């Protein structure tokens, strides 16, 4: 089975009482094993949603209900390995991000092997998001699909609505467990099994019906007196200490500066409480980070060994970053905001697109395999590449661009919210026009940043001579 893997992501989840404006937030870097993989931003309408779905990778066939909702999506531009929708918000203001590739261990796979013809990351958004009306319903539908069809890989999946955030992790071929994130809490989840303490009898957990039985039957629990799903079903490897754990550590250190955990610690907590309310800018900063202000910063002043020891969060293999926000202080038509940026996250900004629309701006929708600076995917990748050549020289330009861009996005969003009237406006058209303003502003300012970098950087080229004729 030929398989394309988007297996290097980082997830951040924020409950509604932990966010600065009372919204729920689920977010993820969609990373891959290759540096470039063009992405698109689209809306899948009920007419374009398949009724009989066949996976490109596993060839699994799933008959789908005949009443899908519309939803935003971030599919691959090149469909050789399937659509890979990545994440979106449906017309009922339910959000889903799939997936965070996680870890497992041989004891689990000996008890419940992977299913070669099952479902996986390529399929999950398509199979679930158009049919759910709450985050809990998303967990239940995905759980039922996993039990029926099985999966060929271990994944973590996030769901949210205006009230709740849920995190589901697959276990072996057919099992799963999910936990509601407390309203006042946040989570930073890298590529490993993340759920730790788990109460099977709680209203805030769900699991496959025989999961507890499987633990006992196959003697999977290494702890004496508790249920810790990471210990039971996950890994505790050397790779985790350099690839996964430091990303959790850095995110938790940002939200809780008093955190004294070691970056290699195998037991970074799953559920955390920040020392302040969390903003969209905070989430984007962490998802773009390369361990700034530590000796592990790739662009920092540490030794070569220190700078290459840990896998950064922002990396050349970021294909997109999405922050899915469901707001509680605006009308339902405005509540779903699909923040989005493409490419490596060090030199881009997330744009707050309204989700309740029928179409998306061309500069974010029409990427393909042809390099084109009028497309935000290719423009963002180009800016990141140039910035990487001399980060210290270009970073102030980046910071000024980011301040101006985010300020302008917030202004457009605030004006759109303020002037909205569902009695006077064609809602889809009104929000699509707002999204076009946002896309135009993003393209203009990212282009200006690239131009400023080229002009300034040309003076530093090595191909030069100080005498002029």
N, C-alpha and C positions, 0 to 999 in steps of 0.2 A: 504494500500500500504506500504510494507516494504521498508524502505529507508535508505541507508547508506549515511552519510553526511560527506563531507570534508569541514566543514563549518567554519574554523577558520583561514583563510589564511591572508597574508599581501602582497600587490602588490606595486612595484615601477616601474614607467615609466620614460624614459629619452629621450628627443628629440635629434636630431642629432647635433644641435649646443650647446647643454648642455653637451654632452659627451666629454671625453678627446680626442677621436680619430675620431670624426665625425660620429660615428655609432648610429643607433637607438637601444634602449634597452627596452624590456619589461621583467619583472621578477616577481616571486611570490614564497612565501613559500606555498607548498601544505600541509596543516595541516588537521588533522582529530579529531574525538572525542575519538579515542583510541590511545594509545602510539605507538603501533607497527602495521604496515600494509605494508608488503613487496611490494616494487616497482621494476619495470624493465625499462630498456632503450632499445627501439627497433626501427626498421624502418618498417613502413607499406608500402609495395610496391603496385602498382596498382593491381597485381594479388591477393593480400590478403585483399584488401579493399572490404567490402560487397557491393552488388548492391541492396539488399533489407534488410534494417536495422530494427531490432526489439529491443527495449529497454527492459532490464531485469526488471527495476523498474516499469515503467509506462505501458509497453507493447505497446507503440506507434509503428506503422509501417510507415517507410518512404522509398519510392522508390528513389534510388540515381542515379545520372548520371553515364554513362558508360565510362567516361574518367577521372578517378581520377589521381591526382599527387601522387608521393610518399612523405612521411613525417616522421620525427622523432616523437616519442611518448613515454610517461612515464606511461604505464598502470599498473593497479594492477597486482600483481603476483597471487592472489587468486581471481577468477572471479565469486564468488557466487553472488555478487551484480552488475555485469557488468564489462566492460573493464575500464572505467574511464581514458581516454587517457591523461588527465591533460594539456599537452602543447606540442608544436612541431614547427618545421620549415619545410615547404614543399620545393619541388624541384625548385620552382620559387622564393625562398628566401622571402617567406611571413611567418610570425610567428604569433602564436595564443596561448594565455594562458587562460584556462577556468576551474574553475571560482573562483572568489572572492565572497563568499556568502555575500549578503548585507541585508539591513533592509527595512521595509516598514511600513505602518500604516493602521489602520482599515478603514479610509476614502477611501483610494485607493482600498483596497480589496472589499469594499462595492460597488464600481463603476465597478471594473474589477476583479472578483474573479480568484484565481488560477485554473488551469485546471488539474484535477487529471491524465488524460491520455495524458498529454502534454510531452514536451521535457525538459530535465534538464541537470545538470552538467555531469551526466554519458554519455551523448550523443553528446555534442556540438562540440567537436573537430572532431569526426568522421563524423559528418554531414556537417561540414563547411570547415575545413582546406584543404582537398584534392581537393577542387573545386574553389579556389580563386587565383587571380593573383596580388592582391594588398590589402593593409589594408582596403581601402575604400570598395573594393568589398566584403571583409569579413564582414564588418558592414552591407552592403546591403543584403547579403545572409542570415546572421543570423536574421536580422530584418524581412525578408520575412518568414522565418521558424517560428519565434515567432508569427507572425500574423496569419499564417495558422494553426499551431498545438497548440499554447499556451504553457505555462510553469506552473509547479507546485511549483516553488520556485523563490525567487529573487536573481539575480546574476549580477556580473560585469565581463566583458570579455575584454581582451586586444588584439589588433591586431597591427602588424607593418610590414613595408617593409623598403627598404633602405632610403626612404625619409620621411615617415609619421608614427606617432604613434596615434592610436585611442583607445578610451575607451567607451564601450557600457554598459549601465545598463538597466536591464529589469524592467518593471513597471507593477505591477498587472499580470494578466494572459496573456495578448496579446500585451501590449504596451512596448515601449522601447525608449531610447534616447541615443545619442552618441556624443562625442566631440573629435575633433582633439587636441592633446596636442601640444602647440606651440613648434617650433623647439628649442627654447632657454630655455625650461622649463622642470621641473620634477614634478612628482606626487607621494605622498605616500598615499596609499588607504587601510584602514582596512575594517572590516566586517560591513560596513554601507553604505547607499546611499552616494555617494561622490560628484557627479557633483553639483556645486552650481549655479553661474550665467549662464544663458543660453539664447542665441539669436536664435530664430527660423528662422530668415532670413539670417543667416550667412552661408557662404560656408564651414565653419569649424564646422558645427553641422549637425546632421541628427536625425530624429525622426519618429515614426509611424505617419501616415498622419493625424490622428484625435486626436493627443495628446493634442494640444492646445484647441481643442473643448472639450475634456474630462475635462480639468482643469476648464474651464468656466462653463460647464454644471453642474458639481457636486460641484462647489464652493470650490475647493481644495487649492487655493492660500491664505496663511495667511498673505502675505506681501501686503503693500499698493501700491507700485509703482515699483515692479521689479519681475522678474521671477527667482527664486532660486529653482532648482529641488530638492535639499536636503530638503528644508523647505516644499515643496509641497508633495513629494512622499516618503520621508524618515522618520527617527525617530529622536527623541531628548530625549532619555531616560536616566535614571540613569545608566543602564548597559553601554550605550555608554560612559559615563564619566569615567568608570574604565576599560572597555574592549576594546573599539575602539579608542577613542580620544587620549589617551596617546601614542599609537603607532605612530599615525600621528605626534603628538608633538615631539616625540623623533627623528624621521626621519628628520623632518623639522629643528629641533635644530642642528642636525649633519651637514646638508647641509647649514644651515644659523645660525651660532652660536649667532648672535645678536637677534635672535627670542626671544621675551619676552612673548609669549602666555602662558597661563596656560594649563597644561596637560589635564585638564578636559573640556576645552573650547569646546562647541558644534559647533562652527563655525571656526574650523581650515580651512584655505583656501585650495581649490582643486589644483589650478595651482600655482606653486612656481618657483622662480628663485634662483639658488644656488649662493654662493659667489665664486665659482670656478667651473672648469670643472669636471665632475663626471666620475669616473673610475669603472671598474668591481669590484675592491676591495672595493670601497666605498659602492656599492650596496650590496655586500655580507656582509659587516660589519653591515649595518643597518638590513638586514634580519636575522642576527644571534644575534642581540642585546638583552640584558636583562636589559636595562637602566643603562649601565655602567657609572660611575662617577656621579651618582645621588643617593639620599637616597632611591630610589625605586628599586635599583639593588637587585635581588633575592640573589646574592652571596655577597652583599655588607655589610656595617656596620650600615645600618639603623635599626630602631626598627622592630620587627616582623610585626607590623601593617603596617609600610611603605613598607617593602619588599614584602608583599602579597597584597597590595592595587590594583596594576595594573597588567593586563595580559601582560607578556612580548612578544616580537616579536619572538625571538628564544625560543622554548619551547619543552618539551618532545614529543609533538604531531606533530612536523615537520616530514613529511614523505619524502619529497624531497624539494630542492630549485633549481629552474631553472632560468637562466638568458639568455634570447634569444637575441642574438646580430646580427644585420645585418650591416656588415661593408661596407664602401664606398671607402676604399683606397687599395683594393685588387681586383683581378679578381672575376667575379660573382661566379665561382666554389668554391671559398674560403670564400665567404662573410658571409654565414650563420654559426654561431657558437652557439651550444647548450651547454652552461655551465651547469654543473649538479653536485649535491651532494645529498647524501641520509642521512636520519636520523635527529636527533636533531642537529641544526646547530652550536652548540658551539665548537665542536671538529671535524670538517670536512673542506674540501676545495672543491671549485667548479672546475671541470675539463672541459677544453674548447674543446669539441668534434665538429669536422667538421660535418655539417648536410647533405651535398650532398653525401651520401653513401647508400649502399644497405644492410649493416649489421652493428652490433655494437659489441664491445668486450664482451666476455662471462662473465667476472667478474661483468659487469654492466647489463647484459641481463638475466642471468639465475637464479635470485632469486625465491624462492618459500617459503613455510611455514616452511621449515626445516632449523634450525640454521646452518650456514656454514660460517666460518671466511675467506674462499676464495672468498666470495661474498661481494661486496662493501656495499650493503644495511646492511647486518648483521654485518660486520666489523665496519661500521660507528656507528651503534646503540650501539655496545658494547663499543666502545671508549667513546661515549657520556655518557653512563651509569657510567663507571668508573670515568670519569672526574667530574661528578656531585657529587661524594662522598666527594671530597675535591678540590673544584675549585681552590682555591688560591694556593694549593700545585702543581697542575698539569698545571696551565695556562701558565707558562713559557715554559714548554715542548710543549704545543699546539702552542705557538707563534713561537717558533723555527721551528717546523714542518711546520707551515703555510708559513713562509718565504721561506723555502727550497722548499716546494712543488710548490708554486705559481711561484717561480723563474724558476723552471725546466719546468713547463707547458708552461710558456711564451717562454722559450728557444726552446722547441720542436715546438711550434707554429710558432715562428719567422723563424726557419730553414725550416719548411714545406712551409711557404709562400715564402721564398726566393728562394727555389729550385724548385718551381712549374713551369712546362712548359706544357701547354695543348697540344702541338704538340708531346711531347716526352712521356708523362705519360698516362697510363690507369688511368683516373681520379679517378674512384671509388676505384680501388685497392690502388692507392697512398694515398688517404685520409683515407681509412680503415687501412692501415699500420700506418699512423700517429696517428689515434685514438687508435690503439693497444698500441703504445708506451706510449701514455698518460695514458691509463688504467693501464698498467703495472707499470708505475711510481707511480700512485695514490695508487694502491694496496700495492706496496712495502713500500712506505713512511707511509701510514696509519697503516700498520702492525708494522713497526718499532716504531711508536708513541705508539701504544698499548703495545708493548713489553717494551719500556722504562717506561711507566706508571706502568706496573705490577711489574717490577724490583724495581723501586723506592718506590712504594706504599707498597710492601711487608715488608719493614723496619718499616712501621708505623702501622702495624696491632696491634689490641688490644690484640690478643691472643699471648702474648709474656711474657718473664721473663728475667730479666737483668743478672742473674747468668748463666754462661755456665759451663758444666762439661768437 
